[in-house]
Amino acid sequence: MKGTLRLRAALGAALVLAFGSAGLDTLAQKADAVRPEVGKPLQEAQNLSRSGKNREALAKINEADAVSNKTPNETFLIQRMRGSVASAAGDNDAAIKAFEAVLGSGRVTGRDQQQMVQAIAVGHYKNKDYAKAAQWTQRYFKEGGSDPAMRTVLLQSYYLSNDCGSVNKMLGSAVAEDSNGRKPTEEELQILANCYLRQKDTGGYVGAIEKLVVYYPKKEYWTDLLSRVQKKPGFSDRLALHVYRLRSATGNLNNAADYMEMAQLAVQAGVPAEAKVILDKGYAANVLGTGKEAERHGRLRDLINKNLDESQKARAQDEREALAAKDGNDLVKIGLNYVYEGKADKGLGLIEQGIKKGGLKRPEDARLRLGEAQLFAGQKAKGVQTLRSVKGEDGTADIARLWVLNARV
């Protein structure tokens, strides 16, 4: 996944923080209570900073700091004003050092203390010292800070220091299933995905994309997710039709070839009724029946209709033989045709009967097909329950999990 990882526009305000002219006025008033050789340059620093001349203001603050035998109060005022002006001037090192000195004096509490902790955190972030930025941002929140832009600072600090575990933990409560927590933003989940991608952690990356398709079910996220699931070691080629079904459900059938291939796979699976549904959908979308390949599309459509007609004519006999058989394989297949013909109750009943009878060539495949058929028939709750029960190391469980994710959208 590609994407520009940037701080929100709102963070710009947080970088300056609340040490503007009002804060300097307060300090200047307090400067009246100190010796003239300290108070005069501080007053001048205030005026210069008001005019945007922060570098010159810092020079005046240094002049005040050069006075010998300063009282603790004078040192406190100097450092506090230095931190404010240095922050406005973009001198992060000076601002951090000054604010740390002010905090160390023990003379600030409450909102003033929060703002200074915030300033230090942002200063470290701008210096690209992400470990310290994370440390001070954590302190900011522990002390009651609530600026949402600082959440982005913390998340980006974790990401830029390759701490994907902390990124995931930070977002964990919000993305947990059935969570009532804050919904993660799309950008936050992109950060999580990119963090795992940078570490070449395929499992972590896929997990992040799965969260994206739940909260922001865009076509491109499903495209990426389905592609990676198919490339998973041990994923069976026989599940191609199941992948196509998910592609269809998520808007990822891109062209006529996709519809044609999916329909042919459905015929090969013994479910011509599903093949007809697929082709009808392609024609309705004006993907099939147009262009140079229109005649070929028509030939496949005729072939599928013929196949379905023959299946329906032999259905009664096939159903009697399937009911008498020792295994339930044919019952599952016949039931699927009924479902895609619009006879869901009868079809689903036969599939369930076939699974119960046993002797199935691939039991997990049959359960997967039942869950898909239930979703197709509009029985969402039952479908999800069935899909959650699907096991298998060959991709069946992966496909089932993706259907469950799609059902949550």
C-alpha positions as CSV (number, residue, x, y, z in Angstrom):
1,M,0.0,0.0,0.0
2,K,1.2,3.5,-0.8
3,G,0.2,6.6,0.9
4,T,1.5,9.9,2.3
5,L,2.0,9.6,6.0
6,R,1.5,13.1,7.4
7,L,0.3,14.8,10.5
8,R,-3.1,16.3,10.4
9,A,-3.5,19.9,9.6
10,A,-4.7,20.4,13.1
11,L,-1.2,19.6,14.4
12,G,0.1,22.8,13.1
13,A,-1.6,24.7,15.9
14,A,-0.3,22.2,18.4
15,L,3.3,22.9,17.3
16,V,3.0,26.5,18.3
17,L,1.1,25.7,21.4
18,A,-0.5,28.2,23.8
19,F,2.5,30.4,24.6
20,G,1.5,33.3,22.5
21,S,1.2,37.0,23.3
22,A,-1.1,36.4,26.2
23,G,1.5,34.2,27.9
24,L,4.2,36.7,27.2
25,D,2.1,39.5,28.7
26,T,1.8,37.6,31.9
27,L,5.5,37.0,32.0
28,A,6.2,40.6,31.3
29,Q,4.0,41.7,34.1
30,K,5.9,39.4,36.5
31,A,9.1,40.9,35.1
32,D,8.2,44.2,36.8
33,A,8.8,42.5,40.1
34,V,12.5,41.6,39.3
35,R,15.6,43.8,39.2
36,P,15.7,46.3,36.3
37,E,18.7,44.7,34.7
38,V,16.7,41.5,34.4
39,G,13.2,43.0,33.8
40,K,14.2,45.5,31.1
41,P,15.6,43.0,28.6
42,L,12.7,40.7,29.3
43,Q,10.3,43.6,28.5
44,E,12.2,44.3,25.3
45,A,12.1,40.6,24.4
46,Q,8.3,40.7,24.8
47,N,8.0,43.6,22.4
48,L,10.3,41.9,19.8
49,S,8.4,38.6,20.0
50,R,5.1,40.5,19.5
51,S,6.6,41.8,16.2
52,G,7.7,38.4,15.1
53,K,11.3,39.1,15.8
54,N,11.9,36.0,17.9
55,R,15.6,35.6,17.2
56,E,16.2,39.1,18.4
57,A,13.9,38.4,21.4
58,L,16.1,35.3,22.3
59,A,19.1,37.5,22.3
60,K,17.5,39.9,24.8
61,I,16.5,36.9,27.0
62,N,20.1,35.7,26.9
63,E,21.1,39.2,28.0
64,A,18.8,38.9,31.0
65,D,20.2,35.5,31.7
66,A,23.8,36.8,31.8
67,V,23.0,38.9,34.9
68,S,24.9,37.6,37.9
69,N,23.4,36.4,41.2
70,K,19.9,35.8,39.8
71,T,17.2,34.9,42.2
72,P,15.2,31.6,41.7
73,N,12.2,33.7,40.6
74,E,14.4,35.6,38.0
75,T,15.7,32.3,36.6
76,F,12.2,30.9,36.5
77,L,10.9,33.9,34.5
78,I,13.9,33.8,32.1
79,Q,13.6,30.1,31.3
80,R,9.8,30.3,30.9
81,M,10.0,33.2,28.5
82,R,12.9,31.5,26.7
83,G,10.9,28.4,26.2
84,S,7.9,30.3,24.8
85,V,10.0,32.4,22.4
86,A,12.3,29.6,21.3
87,S,9.2,27.5,20.5
88,A,7.9,30.3,18.3
89,A,11.3,30.7,16.7
90,G,11.6,27.1,15.8
91,D,14.6,26.5,18.1
92,N,13.4,23.2,19.4
93,D,16.6,22.4,21.4
94,A,16.4,25.7,23.3
95,A,12.7,25.3,23.9
96,I,13.0,21.8,25.2
97,K,15.8,22.7,27.5
98,A,14.0,25.7,28.9
99,F,10.7,24.0,29.4
100,E,12.4,21.1,31.2
101,A,14.1,23.5,33.5
102,V,10.7,25.2,34.3
103,L,9.1,21.9,34.9
104,G,12.0,20.9,37.2
105,S,11.4,24.0,39.3
106,G,8.1,22.6,40.6
107,R,6.5,26.0,40.2
108,V,4.0,25.1,37.4
109,T,1.0,22.9,37.6
110,G,-2.3,22.2,35.8
111,R,-2.8,23.5,32.3
112,D,0.6,25.4,32.3
113,Q,2.3,22.1,33.0
114,Q,0.4,20.2,30.4
115,Q,1.3,22.8,27.7
116,M,4.9,22.6,28.5
117,V,4.9,18.8,28.4
118,Q,3.1,19.1,25.1
119,A,5.7,21.6,23.8
120,I,8.6,19.3,24.8
121,A,6.9,16.3,23.1
122,V,6.4,18.3,19.9
123,G,9.9,19.6,20.0
124,H,11.3,16.1,20.2
125,Y,9.0,15.1,17.3
126,K,10.2,18.0,15.1
127,N,13.8,17.0,16.0
128,K,13.0,13.4,14.8
129,D,13.8,12.0,18.2
130,Y,10.7,9.8,18.1
131,A,11.4,7.7,21.2
132,K,11.5,10.8,23.4
133,A,8.5,12.3,21.5
134,A,6.5,9.2,22.4
135,Q,7.7,9.3,26.0
136,W,6.6,12.9,26.5
137,T,3.4,12.5,24.6
138,Q,2.5,9.6,26.9
139,R,3.2,11.8,29.9
140,Y,1.0,14.5,28.3
141,F,-2.0,12.2,28.2
142,K,-1.3,10.8,31.6
143,E,-1.5,14.3,33.0
144,G,-4.9,14.9,31.5
145,G,-4.0,16.3,28.1
146,S,-6.7,15.9,25.5
147,D,-5.6,17.6,22.3
148,P,-6.5,15.1,19.5
149,A,-3.5,16.3,17.4
150,M,-1.2,14.8,20.1
151,R,-2.7,11.3,19.4
152,T,-1.4,11.7,15.9
153,V,2.0,12.7,17.2
154,L,2.1,9.6,19.4
155,L,1.0,7.3,16.5
156,Q,3.5,8.8,14.1
157,S,6.3,8.6,16.7
158,Y,5.6,4.9,17.1
159,Y,5.4,4.4,13.3
160,L,8.6,6.4,12.5
161,S,10.5,4.4,15.1
162,N,9.3,1.1,13.6
163,D,7.4,0.2,16.8
164,C,4.5,-1.5,15.0
165,G,3.6,-3.3,18.2
166,S,2.8,-0.1,20.0
167,V,0.9,1.2,16.9
168,N,-1.2,-1.9,17.0
169,K,-1.7,-1.7,20.7
170,M,-2.7,1.9,20.5
171,L,-5.3,1.2,17.9
172,G,-6.3,-2.2,19.5
173,S,-9.1,-1.1,21.7
174,A,-10.8,0.8,18.9
175,V,-10.6,-2.0,16.3
176,A,-11.4,-4.9,18.6
177,E,-14.5,-6.8,17.5
178,D,-17.7,-5.5,19.1
179,S,-15.7,-2.7,20.6
180,N,-17.6,0.5,21.6
181,G,-14.4,2.4,21.5
182,R,-13.4,5.3,19.1
183,K,-13.5,4.3,15.5
184,P,-9.9,4.4,14.1
185,T,-9.4,6.8,11.2
186,E,-8.5,5.5,7.8
187,E,-5.2,7.3,8.0
188,E,-4.4,5.5,11.3
189,L,-5.1,2.1,9.9
190,Q,-3.0,3.0,6.8
191,I,-0.1,3.9,9.2
192,L,-0.5,0.5,10.9
193,A,-0.5,-1.3,7.5
194,N,2.5,0.6,6.3
195,C,4.4,-0.1,9.5
196,Y,4.0,-3.9,9.1
197,L,4.8,-3.5,5.4
198,R,8.1,-1.8,6.2
199,Q,9.0,-4.6,8.5
200,K,8.0,-7.2,5.9
201,D,5.5,-8.7,8.4
202,T,3.0,-10.2,6.0
203,G,0.7,-11.5,8.8
204,G,0.6,-8.1,10.5
205,Y,0.0,-6.3,7.2
206,V,-2.9,-8.6,6.2
207,G,-4.4,-8.1,9.7
208,A,-4.3,-4.3,9.2
209,I,-5.9,-4.5,5.7
210,E,-8.6,-6.7,7.2
211,K,-9.4,-3.9,9.6
212,L,-9.4,-1.4,6.7
213,V,-12.0,-3.4,4.7
214,V,-14.2,-3.6,7.8
215,Y,-14.2,0.2,8.5
216,Y,-13.4,1.5,5.1
217,P,-14.5,-1.2,2.6
218,K,-12.9,0.3,-0.6
219,K,-12.3,-1.8,-3.6
220,E,-8.6,-1.3,-3.6
221,Y,-8.3,-2.7,0.0
222,W,-10.2,-5.8,-1.0
223,T,-8.1,-6.2,-4.2
224,D,-4.9,-6.1,-2.1
225,L,-6.3,-8.5,0.6
226,L,-7.7,-11.1,-1.8
227,S,-4.4,-11.1,-3.8
228,R,-2.3,-11.7,-0.7
229,V,-4.6,-14.4,0.7
230,Q,-4.2,-16.3,-2.6
231,K,-0.4,-16.0,-2.3
232,K,-0.4,-17.5,1.1
233,P,1.6,-20.7,1.4
234,G,-0.6,-23.8,1.1
235,F,-3.6,-21.9,-0.5
236,S,-5.3,-24.4,-2.8
237,D,-6.0,-23.6,-6.5
238,R,-9.4,-25.4,-6.2
239,L,-10.6,-22.4,-4.2
240,A,-10.5,-20.1,-7.2
241,L,-14.3,-20.0,-7.5
242,H,-14.6,-19.0,-3.9
243,V,-12.2,-16.1,-4.5
244,Y,-14.2,-15.0,-7.5
245,R,-17.3,-15.0,-5.3
246,L,-15.6,-12.6,-2.9
247,R,-14.4,-10.5,-5.8
248,S,-18.0,-10.3,-7.0
249,A,-19.3,-9.4,-3.6
250,T,-16.7,-6.6,-3.1
251,G,-16.9,-5.1,-6.6
252,N,-13.7,-6.7,-7.9
253,L,-14.9,-8.3,-11.1
254,N,-13.1,-6.0,-13.4
255,N,-13.9,-7.1,-16.9
256,A,-15.6,-9.6,-19.2
257,A,-12.8,-12.2,-18.7
258,D,-13.5,-12.2,-15.0
259,Y,-17.2,-12.9,-15.5
260,M,-16.5,-15.6,-18.1
261,E,-13.9,-17.4,-16.0
262,M,-16.1,-17.3,-12.9
263,A,-19.1,-18.7,-14.8
264,Q,-17.1,-21.5,-16.3
265,L,-15.7,-22.4,-12.9
266,A,-19.3,-22.6,-11.6
267,V,-20.3,-25.0,-14.4
268,Q,-17.3,-27.2,-13.7
269,A,-18.3,-27.2,-10.0
270,G,-21.7,-28.6,-11.1
271,V,-23.7,-25.5,-10.3
272,P,-24.9,-24.1,-13.6
273,A,-27.6,-22.1,-11.8
274,E,-24.8,-20.0,-10.2
275,A,-23.1,-19.7,-13.6
276,K,-26.4,-18.2,-15.0
277,V,-26.6,-15.7,-12.1
278,I,-23.0,-14.6,-12.8
279,L,-23.6,-14.1,-16.5
280,D,-26.8,-12.3,-16.0
281,K,-25.0,-9.9,-13.6
282,G,-22.3,-9.3,-16.3
283,Y,-24.9,-8.5,-18.9
284,A,-26.8,-6.3,-16.6
285,A,-23.6,-4.3,-15.9
286,N,-23.0,-4.0,-19.7
287,V,-19.7,-5.8,-19.3
288,L,-20.9,-8.8,-21.3
289,G,-22.7,-8.7,-24.6
290,T,-20.8,-5.7,-26.0
291,G,-17.6,-5.2,-28.0
292,K,-15.7,-7.6,-30.2
293,E,-16.2,-10.5,-27.8
294,A,-20.0,-10.2,-27.7
295,E,-20.6,-13.2,-29.9
296,R,-18.4,-15.3,-27.6
297,H,-20.2,-14.1,-24.6
298,G,-23.5,-15.2,-26.2
299,R,-22.2,-18.7,-27.0
300,L,-21.2,-19.2,-23.4
301,R,-24.6,-17.9,-22.2
302,D,-26.3,-20.4,-24.6
303,L,-24.1,-23.2,-23.3
304,I,-24.9,-22.4,-19.7
305,N,-28.6,-22.1,-20.3
306,K,-28.5,-25.5,-22.0
307,N,-26.6,-27.0,-19.2
308,L,-29.0,-25.6,-16.6
309,D,-32.0,-26.8,-18.6
310,E,-30.6,-30.4,-18.7
311,S,-29.8,-30.2,-15.0
312,Q,-33.4,-29.1,-14.2
313,K,-34.9,-31.9,-16.3
314,A,-32.8,-34.5,-14.5
315,R,-33.2,-32.9,-11.1
316,A,-35.9,-35.1,-9.7
317,Q,-34.1,-38.3,-10.5
318,D,-30.7,-36.9,-9.4
319,E,-32.3,-35.8,-6.1
320,R,-33.7,-39.3,-5.4
321,E,-30.4,-40.9,-6.1
322,A,-28.6,-38.3,-3.9
323,L,-31.0,-39.0,-1.0
324,A,-30.3,-42.7,-1.4
325,A,-26.5,-42.3,-1.7
326,K,-24.2,-43.2,1.2
327,D,-22.5,-39.8,1.2
328,G,-23.9,-36.3,0.9
329,N,-21.7,-34.9,-1.9
330,D,-24.5,-34.8,-4.5
331,L,-27.0,-33.4,-2.1
332,V,-24.8,-30.4,-1.5
333,K,-24.4,-29.8,-5.2
334,I,-28.1,-30.1,-5.9
335,G,-29.0,-27.9,-3.0
336,L,-26.6,-25.2,-4.3
337,N,-28.5,-25.2,-7.7
338,Y,-31.8,-24.7,-5.9
339,V,-30.4,-21.8,-3.9
340,Y,-29.1,-20.0,-7.0
341,E,-32.5,-20.7,-8.7
342,G,-34.2,-18.7,-6.0
343,K,-35.5,-21.7,-4.0
344,A,-33.4,-21.0,-0.9
345,D,-35.4,-23.0,1.7
346,K,-35.3,-26.2,-0.3
347,G,-31.7,-25.8,-1.4
348,L,-30.2,-24.9,2.0
349,G,-32.1,-27.8,3.5
350,L,-30.5,-30.2,1.1
351,I,-27.1,-28.8,1.7
352,E,-27.5,-29.2,5.4
353,Q,-28.8,-32.7,4.9
354,G,-25.8,-33.6,2.8
355,I,-23.4,-32.3,5.4
356,K,-25.2,-34.2,8.1
357,K,-25.1,-37.4,6.1
358,G,-21.3,-37.2,5.9
359,G,-18.9,-39.1,3.7
360,L,-18.0,-35.8,2.0
361,K,-14.9,-35.5,-0.1
362,R,-14.1,-32.2,1.6
363,P,-16.3,-31.4,4.6
364,E,-14.8,-27.9,5.1
365,D,-15.5,-27.0,1.5
366,A,-19.2,-28.1,2.0
367,R,-19.5,-25.9,5.1
368,L,-17.9,-23.0,3.3
369,R,-20.4,-23.4,0.4
370,L,-23.3,-23.6,2.9
371,G,-22.2,-20.3,4.5
372,E,-21.8,-18.6,1.1
373,A,-25.2,-19.9,0.1
374,Q,-26.8,-18.6,3.3
375,L,-25.4,-15.2,2.7
376,F,-26.6,-15.3,-0.9
377,A,-30.1,-16.2,0.3
378,G,-30.0,-13.2,2.7
379,Q,-29.6,-15.3,5.9
380,K,-26.7,-13.2,7.2
381,A,-26.7,-14.3,10.8
382,K,-26.8,-18.0,9.9
383,G,-24.2,-17.5,7.2
384,V,-21.8,-15.8,9.5
385,Q,-22.3,-18.5,12.2
386,T,-21.6,-21.3,9.6
387,L,-18.6,-19.5,8.2
388,R,-17.1,-19.1,11.7
389,S,-17.1,-22.9,12.0
390,V,-15.1,-23.5,8.9
391,K,-11.6,-24.9,9.5
392,G,-8.8,-26.0,7.2
393,E,-5.2,-25.1,6.5
394,D,-5.6,-25.0,2.7
395,G,-7.3,-21.6,2.5
396,T,-10.9,-22.6,3.3
397,A,-10.7,-21.0,6.7
398,D,-9.1,-17.9,5.2
399,I,-11.9,-17.5,2.7
400,A,-14.5,-18.0,5.4
401,R,-12.9,-15.3,7.6
402,L,-13.0,-12.9,4.7
403,W,-16.7,-13.6,4.1
404,V,-17.3,-12.8,7.8
405,L,-15.4,-9.5,7.4
406,N,-17.4,-8.6,4.4
407,A,-20.6,-9.4,6.2
408,R,-19.7,-6.9,8.9
409,V,-19.6,-4.0,6.4
